Amino acid sequence: MYLFSFNLAILQNNLINYHTMKTKQLLFVLLATLFMLATSCSKNEDMASQKKLITLSTTSATLHNGETYKIQAQCDNTITYSSGNEYHAKVSSSGVVTAQYVGNTTITLKSKDDTKTFSVNVSPRSNLYPKPNINFGETRSSVISKLGTPASTTSNAIGYTSYSANAPILAVLFDNNNCVSAYSLLIYSTYASELSTFIRERYVYVTYSDGQYLFINSLSASTATMIVGYGQYNSNYSQSIYIHTTKKTHIQKTWMLF
C-alpha cells in the first residue's frame, strides 16, 4: 500500500511536470507564431507603404534643345507631372520630357502619398560667344567698369574691338538717361550657320523682318523682356542684336561704330 501510494505520487508529479512542460512549450510556440505573424504583417505593411511611394531610376537628365527623355518612375498610385519652367523643358502626362531652350528646370512628380523631383539641364550645342555681362538699365560707367575702356565712344554708344575670338566686336547702346537699352555683336561670317544654332537653341523664334530673324526670351510675347535678332551684317560679319522690349529704340546697322 505504501509502495502504491509512493508510485502514485511520483506519477502525479510526473503528470504535473509533463503538463507544465507542455504548457510552456505551447506558450512558446504560440508566442513565436504571434511574433512571426506580427513581423510578417509589419513587412507586408512596409511593402504596401513602399509601393505607395514614387521610385525613380534616376533623378536628372541633360538634354539638348528638341531632345526627349522618358522619366522612369514607379508607383502604385497615379503620378502627375509638371514643369517648373516650360521655357526650358515641357513634360507630358506620361512623363516624357521635351527639352526647350538652354537652361535648367525641375520636373515635379506627385502621387496621392508622395512627391519627388527630377532635374533637367538643357545644355547648348553651341557656345559661339559668351553672353555679354550687361544688364538693361545699367549705367554707362558700370558697363565700362566691367568691360574696360572702350575702343570707341559716341554720345549714345560705346564699342569694343576684341570682345571674344569668334565675335570680336561688341557695341553697347544707351538711352537718354545713359542707361543700356541694347547691345550688338559682330561675328565672323564663317560662323553664320553656327550663329543660327546658337540663337535658336536659346530663344523663341517669332518672325523674319528686314533681313533679321527675330526672337524673344519668353514663350509669350506679353511676358518677354528682350528681343533678339540675327542676320548678315556684311561680307565679313554676321550680327546679333539684343534689345530691351520696353525701349522703343529703332536699331539700325548704321549705329554700329566700326
Phi, psi and omega in degrees: 000319179295318179296318178299316179297321180295315179296323179294321179295317179297316180299315179297320180295319179296319179296319179298314179297320180297312180295322179297315180297316180296320179298317178297318179297316180296319178297319179297314180298318180296315179296319179297319180295316179297320179296316179296319179295317180296316179297317179297317179296320180297316179297319180296320178294320178297317179296319179295321179294318180297322181293339178279345179273156178273128175246135180244136177286332174208157187246009180202162176207144174247124185229164170256160178313126177092345180282158180238159179209132178266118178290125180269099182230144179230141178190143178292334178264164179293137178255133172250147184239142175212148181261138177288334180205102184289349174298325182266323179200140174254160177220138180275173180293342179260006175090019177271118181269134174244119181290132179256257186250152188312132180146187183237146173209174182236133173265128179258129177252129180231139171232184182299324187241004186206159175221133177227161178236151180227123185270137178237126175247115177267107186265143181284147171280330182238137171236059187304317177208153177287136177296129181305140179278067184230138177246137175299137182091351179289147183283159178302314182297325179293318179298315181295324179296331180271320186262346181095181182293126181288155177283336182211148183219139171229183181293333183235014182200157170228154182222150178235143185250002179219052184292307178208170185299317184267337179232081188289334188250127177233130175237138180241127183256140182243151177273190183294340177267009180064035177245150184298127176243341180192161170210157185217150177234147171254124184247139179306135186297341177295344180256019184301317180293318179292329177300320178300314178298315182303314182284315187292334179273001180244335188225161184272123180291138180244303185194173174245126184212129173052045177081004181238135169276126186249141183224165173229165183260035179205160176284345180231137179298330183290339181250002180290142177245355183211140172254133179238134179226156172212155180183184180275128180271307173204194183292339183262334188226146162261164184229139170240142184229138178237120185235133175291128187291340180280351179267144180260011182300134177265108183278126177235155180299333186292341180281351176299144189270358189234000000 
